[in-house]
Amino acid sequence: MIAMSRKIFIHIGSPKTATTTLQSALIQKVPGSLVQKGVDKFIRERILSPNFHKPGIFEKTCDEFLAMAGTPVTEPLFVSAEGLMGPPVGRGKFFPRILSLHAMIQYYTGSGHEVHVLFVPRKPAKFLESWYVQMVSTGHYAGSFAHFIDTECNEPFSWSWVTNMLRQTSASVTVLPYEMLLQNRELFVEALNGFFQCDGLFSIDNFGLFYNKTISEESMKAMQIISQIKDKGLVRKLELFVRDVVDGDRLDHNSGSNFTRPYIAGTLLRRGIEAALEPADILFRDTDIPEEYRSYYA
């Protein structure tokens, strides 16, 4: 057990939700925060080790993780790492590391620490689109969006599964929709400072407007339409027709243009687009978030 308790703020940085921007601001204001690259290396090599959950090794690893901080134990500890969730899509598993994160949080609260957890979800369809664009732009994927959904997204996608796991811990949980940042940066920054209990830690300047390549709006609307068709036979016919036309098309990452032709994936219905219609009260239930914030996700 850890002798002295401390206040721990953990941001489980889901990808494509301004995580890097948030971490940059933390590093600038609080150099001793656990957001440096060494944190992800520790998570990958120690927390993801097959031995992590074994008695003795588990406690030692959790204690050593906190010991990496460069701040006094009398001060709040800020933690932010995408590694705490794992890759968003990985041949059938969404966020496989959440189980280890759950165990860590329970250990810290059981050791007398005051733990606050921040989670920033993004509407599933736009999240998967953004992740695909990044994969293609960086040269890690060369197929169409439809093929990406079929081959990489083999499980239902639902953010509420993550929040359900967090709610089972003894930590306080705050959920801030990524859409709040897009629509109201002032309110998002205010909410961040409120979560970290530190005025001025973040500012609007930290989250400047930026341009992202996206799949065309027409394509996303088409996906939504296909997802709402209940006749599976008709859905399949539409998929085959559309793929015959656009399969093989992909983002030209050597140009700065948007996608202009349709990228359809009817199977997004069976792989989780219904999560986009998931009632906000399911995602945010028992989390520390004002009712007004939830409307940004609707």
Secondary structure, DSSP 8 states (H G I E B T S, - for coil): --SS--EEEEEE--TTSSHHHHHHHHHHH-TTSBTSHHHHHHIIIIITSTTTTSTTHHHHHHHHHHHT--S-TTS-EEEEEGGGT--S-SSS-SSTTHHHHHHHHHHHHHTT-EEEEEE----HHHHHHHHHHHHHHTTS--S-HHHHHHHH--S---HHHHHHHHHTSSSEEEE--HHHHHH-HHHHHHHHHHHTT-TTSS-GGGG---------HHHHHHHHHHHT---HHHHHHHHHHHHHHHTT----TTS-----S----TTHHHHTGGGGGS-HHHHHTTSS--HHHHTTT-
